[in-house]
Structures are given as structure tokens and as C-alpha cells.
Amino acid sequence: MNLTETLKLALAAITAHKLRSFLTLLGMIIGVTAFMVVLSVLQGFNSYIDEKIAGIGSNSFTVMRFGFEDFKDTDTINAAQRRNKELTFDELEYIRDHSQLIDKIGAKANPNTRELQRNDIILQDVTIDGAEPVISEIENIDIAEGRYFTESENNNSMRVAFIGSDVARKLFPFGSPIGEEFTMQGIPYRVIGVRVEKGTVFGQPQDMFVQLPIKTYGTNFGGLTRSRSLNFVGMPKSPQLFNDAVEEARTLMRIKRKLSSGEKDNFGIFTPDAISNLRNSILGPVFIVILTVPGIALLVGAIVIMNIMLVSVTERTKEIGIRKSLGARQSDILKQFLFESMTLSAIGGIIGLIMAKLLGFIITVYVIKTVIPWYAAVISIGVSTLVGAGAGLFPAWKAARLDPIEALRAD
């Protein structure tokens, strides 16, 4: 019996009991759907982290008051708070004056939230921060309209603002916001630029922000300290010099702070690789556990298929006897039942993949972008087919081993 005839027999057996076949498929559909949805969310999350790293520049690094190692436990946090001083403009200028490998480095201030107003429109809990003009080049900021602020505007603490698309849309619904004003704490600010829309992540808007020149931010918000403390963002003269530039920044900070060779850094430096490694070390085991849960659903689906195939063998004992008496070999019977379980499982895998794609679209719209790589889709169908083969192997072997005379006597 050739492959085409075997496949036709398998499909005929599946369609002969449509409701039973559908109920059998449910286990595999649910298993594949759950697995692929979870995988797509995890892939989307990883993709988002990678995009954020690329957004701030995969070739940039950040000097901050605290490092990763300062957050191990409460004791290390308390020790770091006592040991690590806030960054200063003097330290930034020292790095600029003495660095040989760093191309650009600029300061940013940590954000606060404030209320914005324009006429009768009020926006609450808008993120406000400050940055030097060079940050736009280092962080590859995409500008949808207008421009970023200039050195002159920063040095003169001018009340100009670079805003997110959500702020622009809500405060200025009927025209371009460029050149228009809004007030914050009773002080007017003129809009000079709007960033390209970023959307939402986990339901949190990424475009509800106002960025001011850092000196304006410090002057109007009570100084660049504590919740508005500084951090530095830098980039090397070439990608090949990245690690050397990071070490140069570390060395210059240690010299400026007069740390001896045996003393621990009292600041932190974050790099894209460090962020990725931290993500992998923390979330890697979590991802495995999360993927194991829908994997159990696949196992349950396989058990359901095996159970139904055993029932099918019992029901079709007489049919097997007739086929054997007409010359069918054990291998023909084995292939027929094996193909039947594999086809059943593959159909469940395909439907599950379609369901996962639809659910992924909904999650993308309301929560976070989901990603189903093409190879994952192919693997999911392949795995579901293999699961069907494994589940159908014993029933197929049992059917192939039936004695034709005893099978013909079955009722």
C-alpha cells in the first residue's frame, strides 16, 4: 500500500467520526495554542528588550550612581547608598576633557511626574526629565516633527520642550504642536519637537513624556539631586573601541573620585551586554518553567490521542481481520493507524497555530508585541506530528499484531 492510499484511509477514518475526532483534537489544539502563545509573548518581550537596547544605542554605555551588584540584597543596597555619591557635572567635564576613546558623552536627569495644562485640557502623571542636547545623537532619538533642543537653549535654561506623541495628540488635538505652549506648575513651555510614536508596553504608554534641557529641568524643579540625580550616557569613537572606552570611563571616574586600587567602584556602568546577560540570568530559568506548563497540555493531548486510537483499534478489529485475510501485511496495518494518529495530531497542531496567531494579534494590540518566528511555527507542527506518532505507535503496533482469524470472529 502506497503513501497516498494510506493517507486517504487515515483521513476517511478521521472524517467518519467527526465529533469524536474534534474532541480528540481539542487536547492538541489547546496544547499547541498555549505553548505558541506563551512562546510568542516571551519572544516579543525579548524583542522589546533588544529594541530598547538598540534604541538607546547598542554602542552606548551609561554611568549611574548604582550598579547591578548593588542590588543583591538589602544589606548591599544600604551599603551602596552610604558609599555611592551622586554624579556631578564636574565628573562629566573631567571625562570629556581627559578621555581619548569616548566620542560623545552627555548627562541625563532621572524623571519625575507632573501635571500639564493647556487651556481646559489637563494631563496628569506625565513623565518629565532633562537631558543635554548631545543625548539625541547618542540615543538615536527619532524625531517625528520639529527638532531637539540646542546647546544655546540648554545653557540659557530656556523653557522649551521635546514631547511624546501622546502628549502632542492630547494637548494639541487640532493642529501641529510646534511653537505652541503648555504650562507646568504655572510656568509656560514652548514645544519644539515631537518624538516618533513608540506605543505601549504591558499596557504602559511610552509616549506620555516631556523632556526639557537639563539646565531648565534643574532650575525649575529644585536642582539635579536625589530623585532628579544625574547619569551619563556615552559612546566610543568606534564600535571596536567599545570595551576600551567603558574601561576608560571607569578609570577616569575612579581617578576623579580618588579611589585607591583596592577600593570598590562607588558608581555603576551599564552596557547593552550587561543588560542582556542580566535578563538571561534572571529570566532564562523562568522562561523554561513557563514553557513547561503548556508543554504538559501537549502531553495530555498525546494521551487523549493514544486513548482514542486504542478505542479505534478495538472498534475496527473485524475490519483489520478482513484486510489481513485479503493480503494486508503487518506493516500496512501499522502504517494505516500510525498515519491516522499523526494526521489527527498534525491537524490539531495547525489549528492550534492559527489560534495562537489570532490570540497573539489581540495581545499585540492591547498588551505587548508578540512574535512567532517562522521556524517556531514549522517546529510546532512537526512536534505535534511527532507527538501523534508517539501516541499512535502502541495502538498501531497492537492493531498490526492482531491474529486475522481471531479478528474476524470479533463482533
N, C-alpha and C positions, 0 to 999 in steps of 0.2 A: 504494500500500500504506500503510495507516494505522499509527499508532504501536503499537497493540495487537498487530496481526499481526506487525510487525517484532520486538517483544519476545518473542512466542511462538516465532518462528523462532529467535531468539537462544538462548532457554532450551532449546529442543529440541536445538539443535546442541551446547550445553554438556553436557546430560544424556546425549546419545548416546555420549559418550566420558568416562565418569565418572572413571576413574583418571587419564587424561591431563589432564582439567580440574582434578582435585585437585592433581596435581603442578605444574600451571601456577600454581594459586592459592598454593602454598606460598611462592613468592618474594614475592608481595604480602602474604600473611599475616605472614610473618616481618618484612618491611619495616615494615608499619603497626604491628605489635606492638612492635618495637624502638623505633620513633620515639615511640609514645604512652607506653611505659613510661618512657623517658628524660625525656620532657616532663613526665609526671606526677610523677616524682621531683624534677625541677627546680622545678616549681610548688609541690610540697609543701615543699621547702626554703625557697623564698621566703616561703611562707605561714608557716612556722615562725619565720623571722626577723621577719616582721611581727608575729606573735603575741607574740614575746619583747619587741619594742619596745612593743607595746600593753600587755604585762604589767607592764613597769616604768613604764608611763605614757607615752603618745605626747606628753604635755605636760610631761615632766620632762627634766632635764639632769643630767649627772654631772661633777663636778670631780675630776680624778685627778692623780697625780704626773706622768704622761707623757701626751702627745697623739699623734695618728696620725702627725704629721710626724716624731716622734722615732724612728720605727721604719723609716725608709727604708733604712738600711744599718747596718753595724757601727759605722762612724765616728759617725753621728748618735746611735746608741744609747749609745755610750760617752760622747759629749759631754753627752747628756741626763742620764746617771747622775751625772755630775760637777756639772752645773748645777742640776738639778731637786731641790729638797728635798722631804722627806715632808710631807704635810699635817698640820696640828695642830688641836687643839680651839680654840686661841686664834684661829686664822684663821676657823674655823667661827663662833665667837661674834662676831667682828668683822663677818662678813657678816650675821649675824642682827641685830646692833644697828644697822647702817648702811643696810641695804637698804630700798628703798621699793617695789620691784616684785615681790619674791620673797615668795610666800605662806608656803611651808614649805620648810625645808632641814634635812637630818639627816645623820648620819655612819654609814658602814658600814665594817667592817674586812675586809680580804682573808682568804680562808678558808685553813684548814689541814685535815689529815685526822687522825682519832684512832680509837681502838678504844672501843666502847661495851659495857657488860656489864649484864645483869640476871639474877640467879640463875646458871643454867648457860648462858644464851644469850649469845653473843659476836658482835658485829658489827664487822668490820674496815674500815678505809679509809672511814669516814663523814666527809663534809664538815662542818666546823664553822666557823661565822663569827659575827660580832657585829654588832648594829645598834641604833640608837636607836629608841624606840617610834614616833616620827613616820614612820619608813620604811614602816610598814604602810599609812599613808594615801597617801604619795607613790607607792608601787609598786603600789597596788591589790591587796594580798595577799588572796587568797580563803581564808577560814578554814572548814574542814570541821567542826571540833569545838573547843570551848574558846574561847580568846581569845589575843590578842597580849600582850606584856608592857607594863607601865605605867612612867611616869616614876619613881615611887617605887621600883619593883623595880630599875630601871636605876641610879638614884642610890645605892642601898644595895648594889649589886653582889650582888643576890640570885641564888641558884643555881636559876633557873627556865629552862625550855627550850621553845622552839617547834620542833616537829619535822615532818619529812616523812612522808607516808603509808606509805612502805616501812619506815621505822624503827618507826612505830607498829604496823604489822602484824607485824613480825618480833620485836620486843621484848615486845609485849603481844598475843599471838595470841588470848587468850580473853576479852577484855573491853576496856572503854574505857581508854585510857592516861591520861586526865585525872586529875591528882592522884597518879599513880603515879611511882615513882622509878627511875632507872638510874644507873650510875656511869661516870665517865670519868676515867681516871688516878687511880682510887681515891676521887674526890670525887663525892658524890651530887647529882643534879639532879632537880628535880620538873617533870613535864610539865604545861604549862598550855594548850597549843594544838596543833592538827594542821592543816597546810595541805591544801587541796584537791589531789587527785592530779593530777600533770602527765604521768605516763607516762615513756616513754623516747624518746630522740632518737639516731639512729645507734647503737642498742644501749646507750646510756649512760643509766642511771637518773637521773631528775630529782627523785626523792622520797627519796633517801638522804642526808638532811642534818639537822643540828641547828643552830638559830640561838639565840644567847644574847643577853641585854642586853649592849651593847658594853662597859660598865664591868666586868661579870662576866668577859667574854671577855679583856679586857686584864689583869685582876687574876690570873686563873687560868692564863693561857697565856704569861706572860712579857712583858707590855707590848704596846702597839699600835705596833709598829715593824717594819721590814723585811717579812717575809712576811705580817705582820698589820697592815700600814700602813693608814691611813685613806683614804677617799674620801668626797666629799659628794654627796648627791642632793637636788636642789631642784626646785621647781615655781613658776611665776609666779602672780600673783593672778588672771590671766585668760589664756585662750589667745592673745588678741590681743597681749598683752604679752610673749609668749614670747621673741622675739629681743631685746627690750629688757632683759628680766630676765637673759638669758645674758650680754649685754654688761655689765650692772651687776655681775654676779658676777665677770666677768673684771676689770673696773676696780677693784673692791674688793680682789681678790686682789693685783693689781699695787700698789695703794696700801699694803696691809699688808706686802708684801714689799719695798717701797721700790724698785721698778723704775723706771728713767728711761724717757722716751718712746721712746728709740731702742733699748732693750733688748728682747730676745725674751722671750715668756712662759716662765717656768720651771715651768709646770704645763700640764695639758691639760683641755679641756672637751669632753665628748661629748654630742651631741644626736641624737635619732632620725633627723633628716635627714642628718646627717653619717655615721651608721652605714649608712643606706640607700645613700647616694652612694658610700661606700667599697665596699659589697657590689657595686653595679652596675659600678663602675670595674674591680674586680678580677675578678669572676665573669662579667660580661657577655660578653667575648670567649671565655671558657672555655665558657660555655653554647652559644655559636654553634658552636664546634668540636665539642662533644659531640653536638649535634643533627645536625651534618653527617654523622657516622658512620652512624647509622641511615638518614639520607637516601640514602646510597649504596645501602643494601639496597633501598630503593624503586626506585631506578634499575635495579638488577639485575632486580627483579621486572617492571619495564616491558619490559626487553629480552627476558625469557623469554616474556612475553605476545606481543610482536611476532613472535618466532621461531615460536611455536606457531600464530599466526594466518597467517603465511606458509605454513607446512606445510598448514594447513587450506584455504587458497586453492588450493594445488596439488592436494590430495586431492579437492576438490569442483569442479574445473574443469568436469567434464561436467554437474554439477548447475547450475552458473552458465549454461552454454550452453543447457540446456533452458529455464531460467527466462527467459533473454533471448529465445529463439525464441518463447516464449509471450507476449511483450509486456512483460517487465520492463524498466524503464528503468535507465540507469546509476545514477541517484540511489537507486533501490530497492535495488540490489545494494550500493551504498556504505553506505546506512543499515543494511542487514542485518548486514554484517560489522563495521561500526563499533559498532553496538549490542551485538553479541556480545562484543567486546573490553571495552566499557565495563561490561557486566553482569558479566562474569568478574572484572574488576578491582574493581567495587563489592562483589561478594560477598566477595572476599578482604579488602577494607577492613573490612567489617562483622565478619567472623570475627576479623580482627586486633584490632579494637577490643574485642571480647568477651574475647579472650585477654589483652589489656593490662589490662582491668578486673580479671580474676581474679588476674593477677600483681601488680597494684597492691594488691589486698587482702592478699596474702601479705606484700608488702613493708611495708605499713602495720602489720601485726601484729608483725613481727619487727625492723624497722629504723626507718623514718620514715614519717609520714603522707604518702600520695600524693594528688594532686588532679588530676582530669581535668575541666577546665571543659567545660560543655555545648557551647560554641562550638567548642572544640578537637575534640570528637567529631564535630560536624557537618562541620567543615573537613576532618578526616581522611578521612571517607567521600567528600566532594566532591573532595578532591585525588586520592584513589585512583581515582575515576571519571574524572577529567580525565587522569590518567596512562594509564589504559586507553584513553581516546580518542586520546591522542597516540601510544600504542604501536600502536593498531589502524588509524591513519589511512593509513599507507602500504600495508599489506596490503589494506585496503578499497578504496583507490584502484586498486591493481593488479587486484583482482577486478572492479571496475566497468569497467575498460578492456579486459577480455578480449573478443576477437572471438568472437561466438557460433558461427560456423561452425568456427573452429579449436578452440573449447572443446568442441563436440560430437564432434570427432574424437579427443579425448583418451581414453586408456584408463583 
